[in-house]
Amino acid sequence: MRYTKITISGKICTGKTTLFKGLQKKLKWPAFMTGQLFRDYVKEHGLNLEGAEEQNEKLTKEVDYKVRDMLHGSGNLIVDGWMSGLSANKLTDILKILLVGKDDIRYKRFAKREKISLTEAKKRVEERQNSWFTKIKKIYKISSSEFVDKKNYTLVIDTSYITTQAVLKKVLEAMK
């Protein structure tokens, strides 16, 4: 295979976790999920996941630096994390994937996953994303547009109207 590592980035409900699990199952590579680390931290400390406190600056940098170091290391690796693609900037042995999707479809996915109304889903998704982008802009001085700039990624897949199997197939084809 031409890549030794894979990063998966994208906004909420674009299919990052689903792709991550599919790649893990298919490739049997070591894997790291930054979102799970944050969710565990929030739960352990009794914080609100949607709020800005989910990612204090120290924890954010700690996780991002850990991912960066892992990406510079040897061996295979799959990383699911919003910043993982940017952390792999200029590394040529890494397949940097950006998953994108239409907002209304992402809101519907979130509503279904969380078992809430579409109105509440839209509100929560936007609040969480805005909180995250504000935090990242403060810490790293990058804008939300830079995060989704397609030039920062090897492969960009719009997951709005394709199956999870089709997304996985596109990634595996890009690995060859």
N, C-alpha and C positions, 0 to 999 in steps of 0.2 A: 504494500500500500504506500501511496506517496505521502500520506500524512501520518504523524505519530500521535497527534493530539487533536482534539476537537473542542471548540468552545461553542456554546449555544447562548445567544443573547436575544432579547426581544422584550417588548412591553408585556404587561399582564394579559394572560389568556391568549397568547399567540401559539401555545403548544410546546413551550420549552420543556416542561417536565415530561410530557408524553413522549417527545422525541428523545429526551435524555434516557428514559426507561427503555425505549425501544432499542437505542444504540447500545446500552448496557447489556441488554439481553442478547443482542446479535453479535456484538464484538467481544463481550466478556472482558472489557478493559476496566482498570481501576477508574473510579468516578468520584467527583466531588460536587456537591450541590450547595451553592452559597445561600440560596433562599431557605433551605432547610435549617442551615446553621442559624440564620436570623430568626426563623420561626421558633426554634428550640430556645434561643436566648430570650425572646419575647415571653414565651410561656414560663420559663424558669424565673423571670423577673417580674411577672405579672403586669406586663406592658400591653399597650394597644397596638396591634399590628398595623392598622391603618394610619397611625399617628407618626409624626416625625421622630418621636423618641425611639422608634424601632431600630434606628441606626444611628447610634451616637457616633461622633467622629472617630473616636479611638477604635471602636469595634469595626466600623466601616473600613478604616485603613488597615487594621489587622487582617481582616478577611481578604481584602483586595491584594495586600502584599503577599499573603500566603498563596493566593491563586497565581500571582505573577511569578513567584519563586517556583511553584509547581510546574508552571508552563515552561520555565527555563530549564527544568530538570530533565533527566533522561527517562525513557520509558513511555509507554502509552498512557493516555489520560483523556477522560471526557469531563468537561466542566460546564455546569449549568449555572449561569449567573449573568446578571444584567451587564456588569462591567468586564466580563471575561474576554470578550472579543477585543475590546480596547486595550486590555492588559496584555494581549498577545500581539499588539501592534508590531509590525516589522519582523515577526518570526515566521519564516517561510514553511516550516514543517507542521504548521497548525492550520486545520480547516476551521476558519472563523465563520460561523453561521449566524445570520440575523433572521429571525422569524418576524414577519409583519402580518398584520391583519386589519381589516376594516373595523373601525371603532364599534359600530353597532353590533357586529358579530362578536367581538370581544366582550361587550357588555352582556350579551345574551349568554355566552359561555359562563361568565362569572355568576350571573343570576342563577343559572342552572346548578353550577357547582356549589354555590353557597346557599341555595334554596331561598332566594330573596326576590323581591320584585325587580323588574328591569330598571325602574327609576332609582331604586336604592343601589343597584349594581353599578349604574353609571356614576352615581355620586361617589361611591366607595372607590371605584377604580380610578377616577380622576383625582380624588383626594390623595390616594396612595401614590400615584404616579407623580403628581405635583410635589408632594412631600419628598419623594425620592430625588426628583430632578433638582429641587431646591438644595437639598443636602449635597448632592454631587457637584453642583455648580459652586457651592461654597467651599467644599473640600478640594476639588480638583480643577476648578476654574474652567469647566467645559459646559457647553450648553446641551439642551436636550436634542437639538438638531444634529450636533456632532455625534451623539450616541446612536442615532438612526441613519447617519450618513452612510450610504451603501459603499462608498469607497473604502471604508474601514473594515470591510468584510470580504471573504472569499466567495461566499454563497449566500444569496438572499432569497428566501422563500416566502411567498404570500400564502398563508395557511387558511385564508378566508373560505375558499370553496373547494379545497381538496381534502382527501382523507388523510388520516394519520399514517396509514400505510404508504400513501403516495409521497408524503413528506420524507419518511424514512428511506424510501427507494431513491429519491433524489439525492439524499445525503450519501448513501452507500455508493451510488454511481459516481459522485464527485470524489469519493475516496480512491477510486481506481487510478 
